[in-house]
Amino acid sequence: MNEELKRITENKTKEVPLVKWGSYLSERQWGTVREDYSANGDAWNYFPHDHARSRAYAWGEDGLGGISDNRQNLCFALALWNGKDPILKERLYGLTNSEGNHGEDVKELYYFLDNSPTHSYMKFLYKYPIDKFPYEDLIETNQKRSKLETEYELLDTGILEDKRYHDVTITYAKNNPDDICIKIEIVNRSAESAPLTVLPTLWFKNNWTKNSEPQKPTLQLQTKNCIAIDHSDLGTYNLYFQDTEDVLFTDNETNTEKIFNQKNDSVFVKDAFHEALCNHNKELKNQLVNRKFGTKCAPLYDLEIEAHSTKTIYLRLTNQNIEQPFDATFGAVFETRLAENNSFFDSFFRKGLSDDQKNIQRQAFAGLLWSKQFYNYNINQWLTQSPENIELAPERLLGRNVNWRHLVNQDVISMPDTWEYPWYAAWDLAFHCIPMGMIDPTFAKNQLLLIMREWYMSPNGQIPAYEWNFSDVNPPIQAWSALQVYKIENEIYKQQDVDFLKRIFQKLLINFTWWANRQDDNGNNIFNGGFLGLDNIAVIDRNNLPEGYSLEQVDATAWMAMYALNMMEIAIEITLHDATFEDLITKFYEHFILIANSLNQELWDYQDNFFYDLLFKPDGSKESLKIRSIVGITSMFAVAILPEQCGCKMDDFQKRRAFFNSITSDENFVQTNEKGDLLFSLLDKFRLEKLLGYLLDENEFLADNGIRAVSKYHEFHPFSITIAGIEQEISYEPGDSTSGMFGGNSNWRGPIWIPINYLIIKSLAKFGEFYGDSFKVEFPTRSGNLMNLSQIAQELSKRIISIFELDSNGARVVHGDYKDFYKMEENKDLVLFYEYFHGETGRGVGASHQTGWTAVVAELISKL
């Protein structure tokens, strides 16, 4: 057995299957809800980037390419200074929601190169300009740009021209779970010698100010090459480092003079390193060097790096006392762990994959694993208490998430990314667990169970959506995800974890009941939900309809039909091992049929042969919102197959189905093939064929690199409607959003979203499995090229994967206008996994590192 797989197997026997040390540190904590103690809930402006270096966080920490323990008591990360910037580069920089012309956006170049499920080997690359970082230019130029223009990125500023940057790579390799070898490599890519100050920084999260720690932890200079670490929970550790003239010590304490205009108790505050170095405060620097203890420290390396040359710094974080920490065995640890990681990931590469496809898959996994972060949030405490020096605003007592006082989170969670979305989102997480299930099914299963534990899920059964509004409604795809993870584990590891299905099924029953009772306002099995994760997909904000208006949503109803079928499938799988669950097959079968009947009767447009939302007006009239978008396509996702050999074992279900059919026929939604398998679907063959005609039309949804979120038809035929006296319009927007809805940083009005494409591909594959060659359609529409649905699913997979692949010119579609930069030898293998992709060109748009759900491309590659 591969050594990494052995570690994963050993880890899953723990009560909490989580290693102590990992890449659990965010790249941004500032501007998050948890650190917002304002009266008006403006998180971005209350705790901006300018405060982050000076103000101790209350709930989490951030750093550059960093690690922490799984409770985030002790953190380690990079700090850099090129000698020209006004501040140290301690954390990633980006624009706030009001500064960016398309909402918040990180303005840095960094890459997650490698990681292993047990974080035994981790590698991170950051590109740091040799010249002054263009903070002001990025703000000013973006603010001048309209929403019709693209974002202004770091590569647009010219700061990196002539390769005037350092490649800073940090690699972690564990000798054992509590002995971490650290290597920092700096490559000067320019043609001139350039200085670089490197501060490998170690610090404690400030838990002592709010008195949650019995005693203040300490960092103490033990010898000239060793810092002793003492923490009441962690115990004792040492940080060994190579020779340097100076080691700086301060405390992770707020600079109250800067933030609150109140005198500091001492000079040893969080931003002291910035003041001493960047402001050339020699007196303060001497104080920091002479102190020899604190809660934040860094050995200081002032380097001069020749053109095209490399310098390397070694460190070691360990709970052992080692006389020669950097002997020959130190370097061997990196080689051994890399070899083990290569061996582990090689097992996921199918025969025939190109080296480039393997590289894409490996980096997708790396980004997914680097985005596991410690998340700490106690809602009741956050609402009712303020940190030191901050008066509690009365508005906070009825503020954001006030109905979630039970929520207490202190866990490592798979996040969408480490900067744009350093908080969990329920439906994102369901997608994350698909590729995670390939490499660490135990962690994936525990993540799905975690968000349904009693300290997450509301007592009424609602799953928390995301930290900006836990009460918002995301598509209920947790049952689908659980079933996929179960199947992936069985396929790869030959393990059928029926106990997992039973555990999660119990929680899902509660959530399904909440949905059925709360979101079906009219009791007619047509559901609403508003947001549903699709942000500005609609012509209006579905979360805030004008008074007297209501909306019956195709997607909400289709998601619920999908939910019912997924629950039915889970019940079928459990029944094969435990017959006492057979009654529940019937329950969810009946739910599905009732929903299917209502959706097809109420929301199918017989003229266009498409599903549309229905708007009810105050005067009693109603209007179909004739927008061809993925809202209508979600009807394809509710599809399941009951194989004949399974169905014949379930006599009670067959009897109940026969009785139910005597009342309500299921003939339009349950079909039988020649093998005797049953297909459950919202779509009969007629409706499926009509929807596929739109889906596979290059003038509608089908693009070179996948399926668009809104049909291209609306580029020249916008849909408009007057609601409450205001005219609203939606058109096809293939790239950045021109709408300010939901912050303006998300766009479902045309781009390619990989999670939705993934669901389409998996649904088509299931239809194809049932129909075989008996059902073929043109691909693309009107091409005359007939294909079965399994073949079409495979072709769509290839289009998605092509976004990331090298083409014949050595370029990747994902990099868009920056292809020349990524053709350089040192950059040619670097891949970014964006939030979504341009509907015409395929270039990356939105959050540049949202590997979370975009990482499902790794599973698609495994099926090539």
URURJO-V46539 format. One record per residue. RES is the residue in three letters. OMEGA is omega in whole degrees, -180 to 180 (NA if undefined). Layout:
RES;OMEGA
RES;OMEGA
This chain:
MET;176
ASN;-175
GLU;178
GLU;178
LEU;176
LYS;-180
ARG;177
ILE;-179
THR;178
GLU;-177
ASN;-175
LYS;177
THR;-180
LYS;176
GLU;171
VAL;-174
PRO;-174
LEU;176
VAL;-174
LYS;-175
TRP;179
GLY;180
SER;-172
TYR;-175
LEU;177
SER;169
GLU;176
ARG;170
GLN;179
TRP;178
GLY;178
THR;-178
VAL;-174
ARG;-178
GLU;-177
ASP;177
TYR;-180
SER;177
ALA;-175
ASN;176
GLY;179
ASP;-173
ALA;-176
TRP;-176
ASN;-180
TYR;-179
PHE;-176
PRO;178
HIS;-178
ASP;178
HIS;-167
ALA;-178
ARG;-171
SER;-169
ARG;179
ALA;178
TYR;178
ALA;-168
TRP;-178
GLY;179
GLU;175
ASP;-179
GLY;-176
LEU;178
GLY;-169
GLY;177
ILE;173
SER;170
ASP;-172
ASN;170
ARG;180
GLN;172
ASN;-178
LEU;-176
CYS;176
PHE;179
ALA;180
LEU;163
ALA;-174
LEU;174
TRP;-179
ASN;179
GLY;-176
LYS;-178
ASP;178
PRO;-180
ILE;172
LEU;173
LYS;-180
GLU;-176
ARG;-179
LEU;179
TYR;175
GLY;-180
LEU;176
THR;-176
ASN;-179
SER;-178
GLU;-177
GLY;178
ASN;173
HIS;178
GLY;-176
GLU;-174
ASP;176
VAL;-176
LYS;-178
GLU;175
LEU;-179
TYR;-170
TYR;175
PHE;-171
LEU;-176
ASP;176
ASN;176
SER;-177
PRO;177
THR;178
HIS;177
SER;177
TYR;-177
MET;-177
LYS;-174
PHE;180
LEU;176
TYR;179
LYS;-174
TYR;-179
PRO;175
ILE;178
ASP;-176
LYS;-179
PHE;-171
PRO;-179
TYR;-176
GLU;-180
ASP;-179
LEU;179
ILE;-174
GLU;-177
THR;178
ASN;-180
GLN;178
LYS;-176
ARG;178
SER;178
LYS;177
LEU;180
GLU;178
THR;177
GLU;178
TYR;-172
GLU;-180
LEU;180
LEU;177
ASP;-174
THR;-178
GLY;-176
ILE;-177
LEU;179
GLU;-177
ASP;178
LYS;-179
ARG;177
TYR;172
HIS;167
ASP;180
VAL;-179
THR;175
ILE;-178
THR;177
TYR;176
ALA;-177
LYS;171
ASN;170
ASN;-174
PRO;-179
ASP;-180
ASP;-171
ILE;176
CYS;-174
ILE;179
LYS;177
ILE;180
GLU;179
ILE;178
VAL;174
ASN;-177
ARG;-174
SER;-179
ALA;-179
GLU;173
SER;-178
ALA;179
PRO;173
LEU;174
THR;-178
VAL;177
LEU;173
PRO;-165
THR;179
LEU;-180
TRP;175
PHE;169
LYS;-177
ASN;174
ASN;-176
TRP;-178
THR;178
LYS;172
ASN;177
SER;176
GLU;-178
PRO;178
GLN;-178
LYS;179
PRO;-177
THR;167
LEU;-174
GLN;176
LEU;-176
GLN;173
THR;-178
LYS;180
ASN;-176
CYS;174
ILE;178
ALA;-175
ILE;180
ASP;-179
HIS;-173
SER;179
ASP;-177
LEU;-174
GLY;-177
THR;176
TYR;173
ASN;169
LEU;177
TYR;-179
PHE;180
GLN;-176
ASP;173
THR;-178
GLU;-172
ASP;169
VAL;-176
LEU;177
PHE;172
THR;177
ASP;175
ASN;-179
GLU;-180
THR;171
ASN;-174
THR;179
GLU;-180
LYS;-172
ILE;-173
PHE;-179
ASN;177
GLN;-175
LYS;176
ASN;176
ASP;179
SER;178
VAL;-173
PHE;-178
VAL;-172
LYS;-174
ASP;-176
ALA;180
PHE;178
HIS;-178
GLU;-176
ALA;-174
LEU;-173
CYS;178
ASN;174
HIS;179
ASN;-175
LYS;180
GLU;179
LEU;180
LYS;178
ASN;178
GLN;-180
LEU;180
VAL;-176
ASN;-172
ARG;174
LYS;177
PHE;178
GLY;176
THR;174
LYS;-178
CYS;178
ALA;166
PRO;-173
LEU;179
TYR;175
ASP;-173
LEU;167
GLU;-172
ILE;-179
GLU;179
ALA;175
HIS;-179
SER;-174
THR;170
LYS;-174
THR;178
ILE;179
TYR;173
LEU;180
ARG;177
LEU;-171
THR;175
ASN;-180
GLN;170
ASN;-173
ILE;-179
GLU;-180
GLN;-174
PRO;-175
PHE;177
ASP;-175
ALA;-179
THR;180
PHE;179
GLY;-179
ALA;179
VAL;180
PHE;-179
GLU;-178
THR;-178
ARG;176
LEU;179
ALA;178
GLU;179
ASN;177
ASN;-179
SER;-179
PHE;-176
PHE;176
ASP;-178
SER;180
PHE;-179
PHE;177
ARG;177
LYS;178
GLY;178
LEU;176
SER;176
ASP;-180
ASP;177
GLN;176
LYS;179
ASN;179
ILE;-179
GLN;-178
ARG;-180
GLN;174
ALA;177
PHE;-179
ALA;179
GLY;178
LEU;-177
LEU;176
TRP;-177
SER;168
LYS;-175
GLN;174
PHE;-177
TYR;-176
ASN;-177
TYR;175
ASN;-171
ILE;-177
ASN;178
GLN;-180
TRP;-178
LEU;-168
THR;-179
GLN;175
SER;177
PRO;178
GLU;177
ASN;-178
ILE;178
GLU;-179
LEU;179
ALA;-180
PRO;-179
GLU;-177
ARG;-177
LEU;176
LEU;-174
GLY;-176
ARG;175
ASN;-178
VAL;-180
ASN;-178
TRP;-177
ARG;180
HIS;-170
LEU;176
VAL;-177
ASN;174
GLN;-171
ASP;169
VAL;-173
ILE;175
SER;-178
MET;175
PRO;172
ASP;-174
THR;178
TRP;-174
GLU;-177
TYR;179
PRO;177
TRP;-176
TYR;175
ALA;-167
ALA;-175
TRP;171
ASP;-177
LEU;179
ALA;176
PHE;179
HIS;-173
CYS;178
ILE;177
PRO;177
MET;179
GLY;178
MET;-172
ILE;179
ASP;-176
PRO;179
THR;178
PHE;-180
ALA;-179
LYS;-179
ASN;176
GLN;180
LEU;178
LEU;-174
LEU;-175
ILE;175
MET;173
ARG;-172
GLU;178
TRP;171
TYR;-176
MET;176
SER;176
PRO;179
ASN;176
GLY;180
GLN;176
ILE;-180
PRO;-173
ALA;-179
TYR;-164
GLU;178
TRP;178
ASN;-179
PHE;-178
SER;178
ASP;-172
VAL;175
ASN;176
PRO;-176
PRO;-175
ILE;-178
GLN;179
ALA;177
TRP;-179
SER;180
ALA;180
LEU;179
GLN;180
VAL;177
TYR;-179
LYS;180
ILE;179
GLU;178
ASN;-178
GLU;-174
ILE;-172
TYR;177
LYS;179
GLN;177
GLN;-177
ASP;-179
VAL;178
ASP;175
PHE;179
LEU;180
LYS;-178
ARG;-176
ILE;179
PHE;179
GLN;179
LYS;-180
LEU;176
LEU;-180
ILE;-179
ASN;179
PHE;180
THR;177
TRP;179
TRP;-175
ALA;-177
ASN;-171
ARG;-170
GLN;176
ASP;-171
ASP;-175
ASN;179
GLY;-177
ASN;-179
ASN;168
ILE;-168
PHE;170
ASN;-178
GLY;178
GLY;-174
PHE;180
LEU;174
GLY;-175
LEU;173
ASP;-172
ASN;-180
ILE;-172
ALA;178
VAL;178
ILE;176
ASP;-175
ARG;177
ASN;-174
ASN;178
LEU;176
PRO;-178
GLU;178
GLY;179
TYR;172
SER;-173
LEU;170
GLU;-168
GLN;175
VAL;-175
ASP;178
ALA;-179
THR;179
ALA;177
TRP;-180
MET;175
ALA;177
MET;179
TYR;-180
ALA;180
LEU;178
ASN;177
MET;177
MET;180
GLU;178
ILE;179
ALA;178
ILE;-179
GLU;179
ILE;-178
THR;177
LEU;179
HIS;-177
ASP;-172
ALA;-178
THR;-179
PHE;-173
GLU;180
ASP;-176
LEU;173
ILE;-180
THR;-179
LYS;-174
PHE;171
TYR;-179
GLU;176
HIS;-177
PHE;-177
ILE;179
LEU;178
ILE;-179
ALA;178
ASN;-177
SER;-178
LEU;-177
ASN;180
GLN;-171
GLU;-167
LEU;175
TRP;178
ASP;-175
TYR;178
GLN;-178
ASP;-174
ASN;-179
PHE;177
PHE;178
TYR;172
ASP;-179
LEU;-179
LEU;177
PHE;-174
LYS;-178
PRO;-178
ASP;179
GLY;179
SER;178
LYS;-178
GLU;176
SER;179
LEU;-170
LYS;178
ILE;178
ARG;-177
SER;179
ILE;172
VAL;179
GLY;-178
ILE;-180
THR;178
SER;179
MET;-171
PHE;-179
ALA;-179
VAL;180
ALA;178
ILE;171
LEU;-179
PRO;-177
GLU;-177
GLN;175
CYS;-178
GLY;-177
CYS;179
LYS;-172
MET;-176
ASP;-177
ASP;179
PHE;-180
GLN;178
LYS;-179
ARG;178
ARG;179
ALA;179
PHE;-179
PHE;-180
ASN;176
SER;179
ILE;-178
THR;-176
SER;176
ASP;-171
GLU;180
ASN;-172
PHE;176
VAL;-180
GLN;180
THR;176
ASN;-174
GLU;178
LYS;-178
GLY;177
ASP;177
LEU;175
LEU;175
PHE;-177
SER;173
LEU;-171
LEU;167
ASP;-175
LYS;-179
PHE;-178
ARG;178
LEU;-179
GLU;180
LYS;179
LEU;179
LEU;176
GLY;175
TYR;-173
LEU;-173
LEU;178
ASP;-178
GLU;174
ASN;180
GLU;-173
PHE;-171
LEU;176
ALA;180
ASP;-174
ASN;177
GLY;-178
ILE;179
ARG;180
ALA;176
VAL;-178
SER;176
LYS;177
TYR;-175
HIS;174
GLU;-180
PHE;179
HIS;179
PRO;175
PHE;178
SER;180
ILE;176
THR;-178
ILE;-178
ALA;176
GLY;-178
ILE;179
GLU;179
GLN;-178
GLU;174
ILE;177
SER;179
TYR;178
GLU;-171
PRO;-176
GLY;-179
ASP;-178
SER;172
THR;178
SER;176
GLY;-179
MET;179
PHE;176
GLY;178
GLY;-176
ASN;179
SER;-177
ASN;174
TRP;-177
ARG;176
GLY;-178
PRO;179
ILE;177
TRP;-173
ILE;179
PRO;178
ILE;176
ASN;179
TYR;178
LEU;177
ILE;-179
ILE;-178
LYS;178
SER;178
LEU;178
ALA;180
LYS;174
PHE;-179
GLY;177
GLU;-178
PHE;-173
TYR;-176
GLY;-179
ASP;179
SER;-180
PHE;177
LYS;176
VAL;-180
GLU;175
PHE;-10
PRO;177
THR;180
ARG;-179
SER;-175
GLY;-179
ASN;-177
LEU;178
MET;173
ASN;-170
LEU;175
SER;178
GLN;179
ILE;177
ALA;180
GLN;179
GLU;177
LEU;175
SER;-179
LYS;179
ARG;178
ILE;-178
ILE;-178
SER;177
ILE;-172
PHE;-172
GLU;171
LEU;176
ASP;-176
SER;179
ASN;180
GLY;-180
ALA;175
ARG;-180
VAL;-175
VAL;-174
HIS;173
GLY;-176
ASP;-178
TYR;-176
LYS;-178
ASP;179
PHE;-177
TYR;172
LYS;179
MET;-174
GLU;-177
GLU;-175
ASN;-169
LYS;-179
ASP;-178
LEU;-178
VAL;174
LEU;-177
PHE;-173
TYR;178
GLU;177
TYR;-169
PHE;-175
HIS;-175
GLY;179
GLU;-175
THR;-177
GLY;-179
ARG;180
GLY;-180
VAL;178
GLY;-179
ALA;-171
SER;-176
HIS;-177
GLN;-178
THR;-176
GLY;-176
TRP;176
THR;179
ALA;175
VAL;175
VAL;178
ALA;178
GLU;177
LEU;179
ILE;-179
SER;-178
LYS;179
LEU;NA
